[in-house]
Amino acid sequence: MTSTSVPLTGSIVALITPLHADGSVDYASLRKLIDWHIAEGTNCIGVVGTTGESPTVTVEEHMEIIRVSVEQSNKRVPIMAGCGANSTHEAIILAKYAKSVGADSQLQVVPYYNKPTQEGQFQHFKAIAEAVGDLPIFLYNVPGRSVADMQHDTVLRLAEVPGIVGIKEATGNIERAQWLIKDAPAGFGIYSGDDPTAVALMLCGGHGNVSVTANIAPRLMSQLCQAAIAKDVGRAMEIQNKLLPLHKALFLEANPIPVKWAANKMGLCGPTLRLPMTELSAGLHGTVEAAMRGAALI
């Protein structure tokens, strides 16, 4: 690392991808969502990740979502482009495209399904950095989805690779996060990828949260991040306690099923998801709605 300043702090929304009833991408609603997030204080917008239904959009749609998001943001807030793939070659193609249209950074997930070794993971991310390292790379460790788990020593090795600037740590394991915060080089950002434990990670010295909850509570999540990063425990926990039922409700079924339902309830976009994701089970509607009312969102 040549810089000692962390490249990004605060609330990073893992943005949903609005879809029309026929399943096509609703770019008009995507543009409105971006404007709303900027007005509500979101610090960075992450597009086409897990929450953005990246597994079920086509490569062409994936690229167009990045392009439209960059265009709509117009440098008002940074765009973090989801460029991950379980093929190193495909991840590089997506990253090169994101750079070409002006994205500010790339999010690269641990390759899923094919279960690479620690050395395989290191070589994967190193190859991306060598090919497109001038677009800052945030690693993404989410073993609950990818199965493969990037170990502490692998993260530290990668933190020394030029172009790799931070990690979205989505295990929810605060001890692991603390070791990363303790051992990572200066200038390497540590971000939560787990809403329920994000406040703890930031109070321990983390730099922000890549959030599902921020899709429907962007102002509260931004305020939570600001308070936690500033070590204002009282204010951070006041907001956290307000959001805690919502954090839980948004994972009653696989993300982004509940948050897409909640966003539709707020009139932010339609409820459509692409198969194999299906709409929220009717028996859970009341629980999610109650959590939304508790956070004064509806």
N, C-alpha and C positions, 0 to 999 in steps of 0.2 A: 504494500500500500504506500502510495506516495503522499497521500493527504491524511491529515489527522481529524478532519471534520466529517461527521456522519452526513451522508448525502440527503437524508430525508428523515423527518420526524413527524409524529402525530397520527391522525386517523386516515387510514387508507381503505377505502371501500372496495370490497371484492364484488364488483358490480354484477347484478343480474343482467341477462340479455332479454329484453322484451321481445315477445313473439306475437304475431297475429294469430287469429283463431285457426287459420289454415297451416300454422306452423312456420311460416316465413318470418324472417327477422323484421321487427318493427323499428326501422331506423328513426322514424319521427319521434317515437317515444324514447328511444335511446338518447337522442339529442336533448329532449326535455329533461330526462333524468340527470344528464351531465350538468345542465344549467342549474337544476335544483340543488344538486350536491355542492356546487360551487357557492351558491347563495347560502347554503346551510352550514358552510364552514369545513367541509371535507378537505383534507390537506393534499390528497392524491387519489386518483381514480385508477383502480386496477381493473382491466377488462379481459374478457375471455379466459378466466380461470375456471376453477371447479364450479363456483357459484354462477358463472356466466355460461354454463352448459357447454364448455369447450369439447367434451367427448362427443357431442352430437351435432355440432355445427360442422359444415364442410370446410375444407381448407380455404376455399374462396370466400366463404362467409366470415371465417375467422379473420382473414386479412382485411375484409371490408369493415368489420366491426372496429378493428384497430384504427383504420384510416378515418372513419367517420368520427370516432371518439377524439382523435388528435385534432381533427379539423374543428369540431365543435368546442373543445376546450380552448383552442386558440391560445395556448400558453398561459391561460389563467391559473390552472393548476397542472401539475405534472400528470402524464398518462403512463402508467406501468402496464406494459403489454404482456399478457400471458403468452409465452412462446414455447412452453414445455411440450415435450413429446417423448415417447419411449424409443424413438429413433433419433440418434444424434444428428443425422443428416437433415431430418425434417425440422428439428429444433433450430438448426442453423438457418434453414430457409426462412422460417417464420421470423427469426430475430433480424435477419437481413432486411426483410420486408418492413418490419416495425421501424427499424432505423431509417429506412428510405422515406417513410412517410412522416417522420418527425416525432416518434414516441420518445419519451424521456428515459425510460429504463425498460428492462425485460425481466419477467419472472420465469424462472426455470425450475420446474419440479423434478424431483428424483424420478428417474424412469420407472414406469409402472408396469406391472404384469410380467415383464421378462426377468425381474429380480437380479439386477446386476450386483456384483460384489462391491466391496468398498473401493477397490482399485478401479473397477469398471465405472463406478460413479465419479471418481476423481478424474479419470480420463475423459468421460463424457463432458463434464463441466469445463475442464481445461480446454478441450477441443472447441467448445462454443466460445470461450473467452478468447482463444487465439484467432477465431474467425470473425467474431463480432464483439470483441471486448470494449470497443469504443462506445457501445451502448451499455451502460452500467447494468450488471447482472445481479439480481437478487435470487439466491438459492431458495428452494421451497422444500422443506422436509415434512411430509405428511404420511407417515407409515400406515395410518388407519385406512388410507386409500391406495397408496402406491405399493404397499406390502414391504418393499425394500426400505430400510431405515438407514439414513445417513448418520454415521457415528461421529462422536465429538472430535476425534482426531482427524477424521476426513474433512469436517468443516474447517478446522484450523489449517489444514494443508491448503484447502481451497481459498481461504481468506488471504493467503499470500500470493495468489495468482492475480496478476494485473487485470482489472476489469470486473472482478467479483467484489462487490461492495457491501453485501449484507445477506441476511437469511430470514426467511419467514419460518419461524419455529412453531410448528403446528401440532406438536405432540401433547401439549397441555401439561407437560411435566416441568414444574417450576425448578426442580433441582437441576435438570439438564440445562434449562435456560440460564440459571445462575452460573453454572460452570462456563457456559459460552460467554456470558457477560464478563466473567473474571478473566478468561484466558484469551479472548479474541484480541487481535491487534487494534490499536487506536484507529478510529475512522471506519471500523467495520460495524455496520448497523445490525442490531438484534431486534427483530419484530415478532410479536405474537401472531399466531394464526389461529388462535383459540379464544373466542370471546369471553367465556366464563373465567378464564385465568389470566386474561390480558392485563388487567389492572395490577396483578401481582408481579408479572414480568416487568412492567414499566416501573413500578415502585422499587424493584430490585436493580434498576439501571437500564432497562430496555428502552428502545427509541420510538416505539409506536405499535400500532395494531392494524393488521390486515383483516378487516371485519366483515362478517355477514350481517350482524345487527345494524351496522351503519347504513345498510340499504334502506331501512325504514326509520331509523333514529339517528340521522347523520349529525344533527347539532349536539345531541346528548353524547354521542360517541366522541366527537371532536372535543367537547368540554371535558369528558373523562380523561382522554389522552393528555390534554394540556395539564390537568391537575395532577395526574399520576407522574408525568415526566418532571413536573416541578416539585415533586415530593410533597404535595399538599394532600396528605393522607385523608384528612377529614372530608374535604370536598370530593376527592376521588371515590371514596367509599359511599358517600351520600348518593352519587350518581350510579355507582355500581349496584347498590341495593335496589335502586329504582329499576335498573335494567336486568337484574339477575333472573327474574321469571321469564323475561323475553329471551335472554340468551338460551335458557333451557327449552322454551317452547319452539324456538326456531330449529331445533334439532330433534324434535319428536319423531320426524321421519327424515330420510336422507336429504341433506342440503342439495339443491335449493328448493325442495318441495314446499316447506312451510313459509319461507321468506317470499316466494313467488305468490303464494296465496295472500300473505299479509300485504304485499305491495299492491295487489289488485284491490284488496279491501280499502286501501288508502287512495285508490284511483291513480296510482302511479303507472300502471301498465296492466295488460291483460293477464289472465291466470295460466295461459297456455305453457306447457312444457313439452319437450320432445321425448317420445318413447326411447328407452324404457322407463323414463321418469313419468309418473302419473300424478294427478292433482291430489292435494291433501285429503286424507280420509275424513269423511264427514264427522266422525266421532271426535276428531281433534279440533274442529273449528272453534268450539267454545273455549278451549284451553288457550289457543293462540290469541283469540280475540280478547280474552280476559287479560292476558299479559300485555297486549297492546294498549288496552284501556288503563292498566296500571301504570304504564309509562306515558300516559296522556297523549298517545299518538292518534287516537280516534275518540 
